[in-house]
């Protein structure tokens, strides 16, 4: 498998994806953080985010946590626990962090919370590192 390349069209964070979530992550104390407000287009049941969208949020937080630790990786597995309905139109906090690393496999965790700190969903996953983040730099404009 070749090294993943960021072409700006990622559904979760790509600035060039017109229907994407446009997430922006920042470094936190233990990993990465992002604020997210889900639009009505991402509904499952009335006024509740679709579970697949929630899972995408958690997956993306883990990917950015891996990137924050210097790895460009791909998801190998993910387990999600939905604790409470995820509301639409409310500001939420998304966090991701690396739990461990063995060779080229990373164990990661992500949590989606409301502003009161209530956990709405959480995930754990394994990512396979495809090399350093530097080696997989954006190749939209190759030298």
Wavefront OBJ file of the C-alpha trace (Angstrom):
o trace
v 0.000 0.000 0.000
v 1.282 3.454 -0.843
v 1.591 6.261 1.670
v -1.740 8.124 2.115
v -1.772 11.582 0.564
v -3.864 14.493 1.791
v -5.487 16.083 -1.249
v -7.822 18.311 0.786
v -10.966 16.310 -0.011
v -11.370 14.292 3.197
v -15.054 14.106 4.203
v -14.266 14.965 7.828
v -11.547 17.618 7.572
v -10.978 18.467 3.925
v -11.316 22.161 3.107
v -12.012 21.272 -0.547
v -14.945 18.922 0.162
v -18.155 20.914 -0.359
v -20.323 18.447 1.604
v -17.777 17.648 4.334
v -17.656 18.390 8.057
v -14.677 20.806 7.770
v -13.248 19.857 11.179
v -10.291 21.855 12.510
v -8.155 20.154 15.168
v -5.804 21.791 17.630
v -3.257 20.277 20.006
v -4.589 19.619 23.500
v -2.967 18.473 26.729
v -3.155 14.777 25.826
v -3.875 14.762 22.111
v -6.112 16.784 19.802
v -9.365 18.710 20.175
v -11.967 20.080 17.783
v -15.252 21.902 18.163
v -18.088 20.640 16.008
v -21.694 21.647 15.411
v -23.565 19.158 13.260
v -25.947 20.546 10.651
v -29.426 19.095 10.008
v -28.098 17.300 6.909
v -26.349 14.834 9.226
v -29.561 13.666 10.908
v -30.513 10.065 11.603
v -33.614 10.138 13.816
v -35.310 13.506 14.332
v -32.860 16.054 15.815
v -30.229 13.336 16.401
v -27.011 12.805 14.458
v -26.745 9.694 12.311
v -24.582 7.038 13.971
v -22.321 6.767 10.937
v -21.554 10.486 11.155
v -20.738 10.130 14.864
v -18.444 7.219 14.058
v -16.756 9.337 11.378
v -16.113 12.070 13.950
v -14.473 9.603 16.324
v -12.412 8.034 13.531
v -11.183 11.450 12.425
v -10.216 12.454 15.965
v -8.126 9.290 16.217
v -6.511 9.971 12.833
v -5.568 13.492 13.911
v -4.241 12.204 17.237
v -1.995 9.840 15.266
v -0.923 12.757 13.073
v -0.241 14.884 16.145
v 2.088 12.097 17.307
v 3.891 12.193 13.936
v 2.174 9.311 12.117
v 0.204 9.157 8.877
v -1.963 6.114 9.277
v -5.059 4.257 8.251
v -7.814 2.761 10.382
v -7.444 -0.981 10.991
v -10.333 -1.347 13.438
v -12.673 0.787 15.478
v -15.168 0.071 18.261
v -17.746 2.692 19.131
v -19.969 3.066 22.164
v -22.946 5.384 21.769
v -23.824 6.619 25.263
v -26.386 9.376 24.611
v -28.071 10.811 21.527
v -25.817 13.283 19.717
v -27.777 16.502 19.127
v -27.767 18.517 15.941
v -27.137 22.250 15.974
v -25.290 22.280 19.326
v -21.597 22.918 19.831
v -19.778 19.757 20.895
v -16.163 18.906 21.744
v -14.295 16.106 20.030
v -11.048 14.763 21.515
v -8.570 12.128 20.370
v -5.400 10.690 21.830
v -2.829 7.955 21.341
v -2.942 5.300 24.071
v -0.026 3.139 22.963
v 2.252 2.209 20.071
v 3.766 -1.164 19.152
v 5.904 -1.119 16.036
v 3.684 0.404 13.346
v 0.356 -0.111 15.164
v -1.183 2.650 17.276
v -3.930 2.233 19.869
v -6.137 5.317 19.950
v -9.153 6.695 21.748
v -11.682 9.396 20.886
v -14.529 10.983 22.831
v -17.404 13.245 21.780
v -18.838 15.396 24.603
v -21.369 18.152 25.010
v -20.251 21.444 26.570
v -21.352 20.253 30.024
v -18.744 17.486 29.715
v -21.215 14.622 29.253
v -19.801 11.838 27.097
v -22.103 11.240 24.141
v -19.974 8.704 22.258
v -16.548 7.175 22.565
v -14.382 4.995 20.409
v -11.224 2.964 20.547
v -9.319 1.885 17.517
v -6.161 0.557 15.990
v -4.398 2.428 13.237
v -1.543 1.198 11.091
v 1.170 3.807 10.632
v 2.186 4.176 7.008
v 5.270 6.154 8.003
v 5.995 9.542 9.413
v 3.743 12.486 8.822
v 6.663 14.262 7.169
v 7.130 11.431 4.646
v 3.472 11.708 3.658
v 3.371 15.484 3.316
v 0.716 17.022 1.133
v 1.538 16.197 -2.471
v -1.106 18.347 -4.156
v 1.758 20.491 -5.457
v 4.632 18.021 -6.044
v 8.103 19.446 -6.402
l 1 2 3 4 5 6 7 8 9 10 11 12 13 14 15 16 17 18 19 20 21 22 23 24 25 26 27 28 29 30 31 32 33 34 35 36 37 38 39 40 41 42 43 44 45 46 47 48 49 50 51 52 53 54 55 56 57 58 59 60 61 62 63 64 65 66 67 68 69 70 71 72 73 74 75 76 77 78 79 80 81 82 83 84 85 86 87 88 89 90 91 92 93 94 95 96 97 98 99 100 101 102 103 104 105 106 107 108 109 110 111 112 113 114 115 116 117 118 119 120 121 122 123 124 125 126 127 128 129 130 131 132 133 134 135 136 137 138 139 140 141 142 143
